[in-house]
Amino acid sequence: MKIEVLIQGDPDIKPYTETFHYEKSDEPIFIESTQLIKNRLSNNMLLNINETLRLFVAYIITSLNERKTLPEIQKHMPELLLPNQVMIGVPESMRKLTFTITPNDADSEQMSIEAPIRIEPYFLNEQKQTA
């Protein structure tokens, strides 16, 4: 399976694409790397953008293996991480994620997630709006 992710952030951040490949033979490595990221979360360590992206891709792969539909995955993905679980700037760098999922034996499907990590309003933004 190939998963391409188009990452779009704030307007001053240039969009870019990351590609992930998953094969059944790679499953032990996939499980181990996902567990390391989950261990960081359980130790109250903040995730960087690469770890966050890997966690989202792991969620997609796991959900697809459990026969969940893309709309189900899309609905629950924004519940995976809170802003206080990632480093500063990660939510702003990932305002929209577009996943192109290509299984080995099927056509590609696409899914977009707006605000996969909720962005808290900033005090300065609130001050501008009231002034």
C-alpha positions as CSV (number, residue, x, y, z in Angstrom):
1,M,0.0,0.0,0.0
2,K,1.2,3.5,-0.8
3,I,0.0,6.6,1.0
4,E,0.9,10.0,-0.3
5,V,0.1,12.9,2.0
6,L,-0.1,16.5,0.8
7,I,0.5,18.7,3.9
8,Q,-0.8,22.2,3.8
9,G,-0.2,24.6,6.6
10,D,-0.5,28.4,7.2
11,P,-0.3,30.5,4.0
12,D,3.4,31.3,4.6
13,I,4.3,27.6,4.7
14,K,4.9,25.9,1.3
15,P,2.8,22.7,0.8
16,Y,4.7,19.5,0.5
17,T,4.1,15.8,0.0
18,E,5.4,12.8,2.0
19,T,5.0,9.3,0.7
20,F,4.7,6.2,2.9
21,H,4.9,2.6,1.7
22,Y,3.4,-0.3,3.8
23,E,3.9,-4.0,3.0
24,K,2.7,-6.8,5.2
25,S,6.4,-8.0,5.4
26,D,7.2,-4.6,7.1
27,E,4.6,-5.1,9.8
28,P,7.0,-5.7,12.7
29,I,8.9,-2.5,11.9
30,F,5.6,-0.6,11.4
31,I,4.3,-1.8,14.8
32,E,7.6,-1.0,16.6
33,S,7.8,2.5,15.2
34,T,4.2,3.2,16.0
35,Q,4.7,1.9,19.5
36,L,7.7,4.2,20.1
37,I,5.6,7.2,19.1
38,K,2.8,6.1,21.5
39,N,5.4,5.6,24.2
40,R,6.5,9.2,23.7
41,L,2.9,10.3,24.2
42,S,2.4,8.2,27.3
43,N,5.6,9.8,28.7
44,N,4.1,13.3,28.1
45,M,6.7,14.0,25.4
46,L,5.6,16.3,22.5
47,L,5.5,14.9,19.0
48,N,7.2,16.6,16.1
49,I,5.6,17.0,12.7
50,N,7.2,13.7,11.3
51,E,6.0,11.7,14.3
52,T,2.6,13.2,14.1
53,L,2.3,12.4,10.4
54,R,3.5,8.8,11.1
55,L,0.8,8.4,13.8
56,F,-1.9,9.6,11.3
57,V,-0.7,7.2,8.6
58,A,-0.5,4.3,11.2
59,Y,-4.1,5.1,12.2
60,I,-5.2,4.9,8.5
61,I,-3.4,1.6,7.9
62,T,-4.7,0.1,11.2
63,S,-8.3,1.3,10.4
64,L,-8.2,-0.1,6.9
65,N,-6.9,-3.4,8.2
66,E,-10.0,-3.4,10.5
67,R,-12.2,-2.8,7.4
68,K,-13.2,0.7,8.4
69,T,-14.4,3.1,5.7
70,L,-12.6,6.3,4.7
71,P,-15.5,8.4,6.0
72,E,-15.2,6.7,9.4
73,I,-11.4,7.2,9.4
74,Q,-11.9,10.9,8.4
75,K,-14.4,11.5,11.1
76,H,-12.2,10.1,13.9
77,M,-8.8,11.3,12.9
78,P,-9.1,14.8,14.4
79,E,-9.7,13.1,17.8
80,L,-6.2,11.4,17.8
81,L,-4.1,14.3,19.1
82,L,-4.6,17.4,21.1
83,P,-2.6,20.6,20.6
84,N,-0.7,20.1,23.9
85,Q,0.6,16.7,22.6
86,V,2.6,18.2,19.7
87,M,5.4,20.7,19.4
88,I,4.6,24.4,18.9
89,G,3.9,25.0,15.2
90,V,2.8,21.5,14.3
91,P,-1.0,22.2,14.2
92,E,-0.3,25.4,12.1
93,S,1.9,23.4,9.7
94,M,-0.8,20.8,9.2
95,R,-4.0,22.8,8.7
96,K,-5.1,20.4,5.9
97,L,-3.9,16.9,5.1
98,T,-4.9,15.2,1.8
99,F,-4.2,11.4,1.8
100,T,-4.1,9.5,-1.5
101,I,-4.3,5.9,-0.6
102,T,-3.3,3.3,-3.2
103,P,-3.7,-0.3,-2.1
104,N,-1.6,-2.9,-4.0
105,D,-4.5,-4.3,-5.9
106,A,-7.0,-1.4,-6.2
107,D,-7.5,2.1,-7.5
108,S,-6.5,5.1,-5.5
109,E,-8.8,6.8,-3.1
110,Q,-8.5,10.3,-1.6
111,M,-9.4,11.7,1.8
112,S,-8.9,15.2,3.1
113,I,-8.8,16.3,6.8
114,E,-9.2,19.9,7.7
115,A,-7.6,20.8,11.0
116,P,-6.4,17.3,12.0
117,I,-5.2,18.9,15.2
118,R,-7.5,21.5,16.7
119,I,-5.8,24.9,16.9
120,E,-6.4,26.9,20.1
121,P,-7.3,30.6,19.6
122,Y,-4.4,32.8,20.6
123,F,-4.8,35.7,23.0
124,L,-3.2,38.2,20.5
125,N,-5.7,37.1,17.8
126,E,-8.6,37.8,20.2
127,Q,-7.2,41.2,21.1
128,K,-7.0,42.2,17.4
129,Q,-10.6,41.2,16.8
130,T,-11.9,43.3,19.7
131,A,-9.8,46.3,19.0
